[in-house]
Amino acid sequence: MIEKIITDLKNIFVFKDTTQVGDIVLIVAERIMYALVTGIERDYGKKEEWWQVSLQLLTIPPQKTVWTLRTPQFTGQEIFTMGGEERFVKAIDFGGGGESARKKSGGGNESAKKKAPFLKVIK
């Protein structure tokens, strides 16, 4: 079930291969939400490579949380479970914006390049 949702989201969003502090991530769980990554610190209490990933969930009201994850889990390389519930986390590439998103969706023809930008600067 969650695999289908992730496949559909990959057709909508341009995702990053890495996750860093300051990135906005998309979290797929029982619902889909955004979060701001506010910290990534090594968890030295664990034998293997685990990280304390601090997130500011962009919900109403905003919520701070810290998840202990391995690199493949917070970079969208694998689906994982927490409390028996499947989850997926991956950073969104907002900088890739229009052109790379159009190429990914197959709309990267010449007429698309001549269109006005989606966002306008308002003074």
N, C-alpha and C positions, 0 to 999 in steps of 0.2 A: 504493500500500500504506500509506504513512505517513499519507495523507489520511484513510483509514478509521479508523485508530487515533485520530487527533486528533478526528475527528467523534464517536467513541464517548466519548472523554475529556471533551469539552465537554458531554456529557449527564450526566456523573458529577460533575465539579468545577465550582465557581464560580470563574471566572478574573477577574483584574484587567486593566484596559486599559493600565496602566502598570507599570513595574518600577522599584523603588527599593532602595537599600541596606537590608538587613534583611528583605527579602521572601524567601519560599520559592518557588522556581520548580520546575516540572515540566519535565524534559528528556526528550524522546523521541528516541532514537537506535537503536542496535542493541538496546538495552534501555531500559526506562523507569526514571528515577531522580529523586530530589529533590536540590536544592542550595540552600544559603543564599547570597544575594547579599551579599558582604562589601565590595564597592567598585565604583564606576562612575566612571571617569575618562576625560576626552577624550584621544584619541590625536592629538596635534598633528603627528605625523610623517606623517600621511596627508592628502592633498589634500581629500578629502570628509569628511563627518562620521562618524567611527568612534570607538568607545569601547572602553576596556580594562575588561572586566567580570570582576571577581574573584569566583570561586565557591568555596564549600566544599562539595564533593560529599558528600552524606550517605550514604556507603557504608561498608562495613566492610573495611579501615580508612578513616576519612575522608580525603579527598584535596583539596588545594588546587590550583586551576587558574585561569588567566587566559585568556579568549577575547577576541579582537578582533572586535567585532560592530558592525553598524549598528543604529540604534534599532528599525527594523521586525523585525530578527532577534531581539533579546532581549526584545521585547514581544509576541511571538507573532503578529505581523502577516504573517509570511512564513516559509515553510520554506526552509532554506538547507543548503548542503553544506559539510562539513569533511572533507578527505582522501577525497573521493568518496562520503561517507556523508551521507544526509539527516538533518537535525536540526530540532527544534522546541523552543523555549523560551518559557514563559509563566508569569507569577506567579499563584499561587493566592490567592484571597480567602478566608482563614479567618474573617475578621470577618463576612462575609455569612452564614455558617453556615446554620442550619436553615431559616429562613423563605424566604430567596431561593432556596435550593437546591430546596425543595419547590415553589415557584412555577414554577421553571424546568422541573421534571420533571412539572408538571401536577397535583401533589398539594396545591395550595394551597387546599383547601376549608375550610369552617368547622370541621369536626371536627379537622382537623390543627392549627388554631390553639389548640385546647383541650388538646392533648396536653402531657404534661410535657416539659421540656427534655431533650435527648439527654444532655447532660453534667450531672453533679451535683457540687456542692461538698462535699468530704469534709473534715471538721474533725478 
